[in-house]
């Protein structure tokens, strides 16, 4: 059973930065893409960013482009989300998830493309 544990959330002022981590244990991780999501009105979670299995491809939601950077260290089994220029509307519980298919980035912006999820880490941005 794969376990994903997020960390790094907290309280930060608008314009500040945080680095979220998603640590994997228990099963193969390096062959799968990983995404970050957060809750949104009208849907369970909205896509934030994703990184392919080999770190060759990254993708971002428009509302975080230029501010957030996703990366991974397969040797450590960890994916990171560097969050800069944070805004109050970025406040949310951030979840990481593993793509359900190895070596795939197809539709990596959809929740249904992922099978394992972490419990989330809370980010609060004060104005």
WOKAFEN-V12764 format. One record per residue. N is the residue number from 1. RES is the residue in three letters. PSI is psi in radians with two decimals (* if undefined). BURIAL is b if it has 9 or more other ideal C-beta (glycine too) atoms within 8 Angstrom, else e. Layout:
{{N | RES | PSI | BURIAL} {N | RES | PSI | BURIAL}}
This chain:
{{1 | UNK | 2.23 | e} {2 | UNK | 2.41 | b} {3 | UNK | 2.33 | b} {4 | UNK | 2.26 | b} {5 | UNK | 2.06 | b} {6 | UNK | 2.63 | b} {7 | UNK | 2.96 | e} {8 | UNK | -0.12 | b} {9 | UNK | 2.97 | b} {10 | UNK | -2.93 | e} {11 | UNK | 2.27 | e} {12 | UNK | 2.65 | b} {13 | UNK | 2.70 | e} {14 | UNK | 2.39 | b} {15 | UNK | -0.18 | e} {16 | UNK | -3.04 | e} {17 | UNK | 2.68 | b} {18 | UNK | 2.69 | b} {19 | UNK | 2.03 | b} {20 | UNK | 2.54 | b} {21 | UNK | 2.56 | b} {22 | UNK | 1.86 | b} {23 | UNK | 2.30 | b} {24 | UNK | 2.53 | b} {25 | UNK | 2.67 | e} {26 | UNK | -0.63 | e} {27 | UNK | 3.06 | e} {28 | UNK | 2.32 | e} {29 | UNK | -0.66 | b} {30 | UNK | -0.35 | e} {31 | UNK | 0.07 | e} {32 | UNK | 2.53 | b} {33 | UNK | 2.75 | b} {34 | UNK | 2.45 | b} {35 | UNK | 2.78 | b} {36 | UNK | 2.40 | b} {37 | UNK | 2.85 | b} {38 | UNK | 2.71 | b} {39 | UNK | 2.64 | e} {40 | UNK | 2.64 | e} {41 | UNK | 2.34 | e} {42 | UNK | -0.08 | e} {43 | UNK | 2.80 | e} {44 | UNK | -0.88 | e} {45 | UNK | 2.59 | b} {46 | UNK | 2.61 | b} {47 | UNK | 2.42 | b} {48 | UNK | -0.94 | b} {49 | UNK | 2.77 | b} {50 | UNK | 2.67 | b} {51 | UNK | 2.44 | b} {52 | UNK | 3.00 | b} {53 | UNK | -0.63 | b} {54 | UNK | 0.22 | e} {55 | UNK | 0.15 | b} {56 | UNK | -0.37 | e} {57 | UNK | 2.29 | e} {58 | UNK | 2.67 | b} {59 | UNK | 2.65 | e} {60 | UNK | 2.60 | b} {61 | UNK | 2.61 | b} {62 | UNK | -0.60 | e} {63 | UNK | -0.10 | e} {64 | UNK | -0.09 | b} {65 | UNK | 2.34 | e} {66 | UNK | -0.19 | e} {67 | UNK | -0.64 | e} {68 | UNK | 2.59 | b} {69 | UNK | 2.21 | e} {70 | UNK | 2.47 | b} {71 | UNK | 2.95 | b} {72 | UNK | 2.67 | b} {73 | UNK | 1.71 | b} {74 | UNK | -0.50 | e} {75 | UNK | -0.55 | e} {76 | UNK | -0.10 | e} {77 | UNK | 0.68 | b} {78 | UNK | 2.45 | b} {79 | UNK | 2.46 | b} {80 | UNK | 2.65 | b} {81 | UNK | 1.83 | b} {82 | UNK | 2.12 | b} {83 | UNK | 1.97 | b} {84 | UNK | 2.87 | e} {85 | UNK | 0.86 | e} {86 | UNK | 2.55 | b} {87 | UNK | 2.72 | e} {88 | UNK | -0.59 | e} {89 | UNK | -0.13 | e} {90 | UNK | -0.12 | b} {91 | UNK | 2.19 | e} {92 | UNK | 2.97 | e} {93 | UNK | 2.14 | b} {94 | UNK | 2.25 | b} {95 | UNK | 2.46 | b} {96 | UNK | 2.72 | b} {97 | UNK | 2.65 | b} {98 | UNK | 2.34 | b} {99 | UNK | 2.53 | b} {100 | UNK | -0.27 | e} {101 | UNK | 2.36 | e} {102 | UNK | 2.61 | e} {103 | UNK | 0.58 | e} {104 | UNK | 2.43 | b} {105 | UNK | 0.22 | b} {106 | UNK | 2.28 | e} {107 | UNK | 0.75 | e} {108 | UNK | -0.02 | b} {109 | UNK | -0.03 | b} {110 | UNK | 2.40 | e} {111 | UNK | -0.68 | b} {112 | UNK | -0.13 | e} {113 | UNK | -0.08 | b} {114 | UNK | 2.52 | b} {115 | UNK | -0.57 | e} {116 | UNK | 2.35 | e} {117 | UNK | 2.57 | e} {118 | UNK | -3.10 | b} {119 | UNK | -0.22 | e} {120 | UNK | 2.75 | e} {121 | UNK | 2.33 | b} {122 | UNK | 2.27 | b} {123 | UNK | 2.21 | b} {124 | UNK | 2.16 | b} {125 | UNK | 2.06 | b} {126 | UNK | 2.59 | e} {127 | UNK | * | e}}
